[in-house]
Amino acid sequence: MKRREFLKSAGVGLAASTAVAAPAIAQSMPEIKWRMPTSWPKSLDTLYGGCEYFAKRVAEMSDNKFQIQVFAAGEIVPGLQVLDAVQNGTVEMGNTASYYYWGKDAAFTFGTALPFGLNTRQMNAWLRFGEGQNLMNELFAKYNCIGFASGNTGAQMGGFFRKEIKTVDDLKGLKFRVGGFAGTILQRLGAVPQQLAAGDIYPALEKGTIDAAEWVGPYDDEKLGFVKIAPNYYYPGWWEGCGQGHNLINLAKWNELPKVYRSMMEVAGGEAWGWVIGKYDYANPPALKKLVSQGAMLRAFSQPVLEACYNAAQEVYADHNKTNPMFKKLHESVMAFRNDSIAWNQVAELGFDTFMMRMRART
């Protein structure tokens, strides 16, 4: 056979095999429709938007055969009942912050943020390369779920307060909306913690049901309007060096999925993780300027207040380590990684960041 004729026939054969293979692959991918309630109102377009981005990427990767419909808090279940809905099989999956469920098990706090724990990059490293994901899934499995990190807020602000917090005594009797496990620490110092979903915070602050409220950071906080009522804007939010969100999936539904769909969900969750933190890092700086122009007064928690909170946290951890084996296992894992990581960050990251901050002041 002449070379030209051979290439021509080979090309026809390749085209034919491709024409057969593509439909065969497509046919092996079933059409699946899932529902995903979230803990976020639609107005929080980064947290909720990250969920929409995740669903969009899964649909694109599956040629629209795997459709995940996203629902805002309250549309199917209240924002703080997402875990329950997934666990019970009411829905196939949901997106939430695991520390909302610390009342079920204090160990849930490690999935979102341990007060005085990890920052965003440390959390990512611990989950992906340390024991983090396996340990969290050991916990999630007790609630008929499997979880994957999806979205992270970065380090958070300390919130808006009607009055200044000058000393530890100013925390006594303070009715403070604070997410998750941190309330148990503040309670030791006399505060009265309140856990409220995002949409319920402003009305409570306006009515005086609470004296202070924290949420995430400038971009979301400006949308929620807290500055109109409580102008003292404190930092840092020591209870959340990062705010890690999770996609929780009903374990039976996860096991039913084709492997290719499972991979798509993990890949899309990783992309959503980067999308959320990237958007916050881009949007928070101008939002902070806007809040200041609206009357926000930036205030740092004093060293004595931070140290009192830190010491109270260690007491709370010691108590849980004695009674909760899962908490102890997670706490030991996080502390071992955190201490080494801080030593490294102090060398390169801190050195670079502090120099650049000094230079910014000169320009």
Steps between C-alpha positions, in 0.01 A plus 500: 500500500631838406581741784228748394234227484613360840469840670160555344366163618655547846333839529164350413554225758594751771196714426276196512643383833457848644142518380428171676693579819346837578139380519611194699661722764204736504256212537692370803434827687150499649285808536484596869328791670586595858389776734747696712368726776750742651540699818526826305250757372531596133607851601835358615617455145839356591395219733181429305671586173772245572229233522357610166849491351550146630172379349580672168838327477352157573241557228766611251729206572214251464361654181194602707422142598567565870284793609520642854237759591612747765261638762546793737450470874133453582388389154505130592628500857618773740863602462612323816332168415690406186690216667175349629341510154800325342530247782131405476503476121255788458753631246800343335753763611540845653752775555555629851754577773545194717551700820132592497443148629741506792201440729478149354874446542758765592741337253301655212680828569820365344334484156447876492742666740643422840530828696870597502553218251594500132502772238373440147812351347569291808147361489540411134830323570367312804189381316677398181835367619461452873239290673228762471268364232518141624435602860211726407345226290534263792280746689262570208446125451335484843237731351457303178703753297828548320645848466736693273636850549336754271550872555701683765453856625854577614568656841188666634423823682400518866164661431297812574441616858275772632755582770877478518665191646784650703545228762393142560232631736327663202416151376289422805130487414573583133239337276716411204405324178801278438513189286563153624721380779658838586197585709600243764832682543343845522248362746782426742582869495142604573365560147161367392555335159222479242515288185286649224483440127612790278153627418399520867794705626407853393146491644637369830762776511244764405254390771771482765460125543878486455769759576757395243529279194768346286462340161794469261680809380454839332339385174220304665479722808435809289215321322344400832504862623621446858692828499173696507437379854834396650790715372793345691657255254743269678779273380629234487229236511718268709234230482543472124850529361315359200140404430494163326178388332414143406291319247329230704367203302268226617721192529259264323456747212877545476556125477239473223679755280717385209868555580531759226228710665670472838821629342310787339357602836841499666657698217214752490515536879870581478431759232224653712744518793731719291212702354361597841828600666609681184183705489522591869864603462404721206181648645591556867747791455257740325219385729707591806552850362128529439417392856739759641335768285164391647624553855666174597772555760772238468616377839741223592424269789756585768778259590348432847161419344657268241712323760200452730307347210797282406537369854127432526521307172774273635283422804205410276720276283641323804148425623389356166819297463410319821150403391492492118747260329425638152560857616829391659614323184426805284647745752830312521521484121432872452736612776792292375461638149425859609809536716739389226317704240515820707875458544540483121257786428686721744810472284378568146137611495516732800833643390369584153159626614630729775760652267238569234269657759776735610575595141133566429500766770776683308317519170 
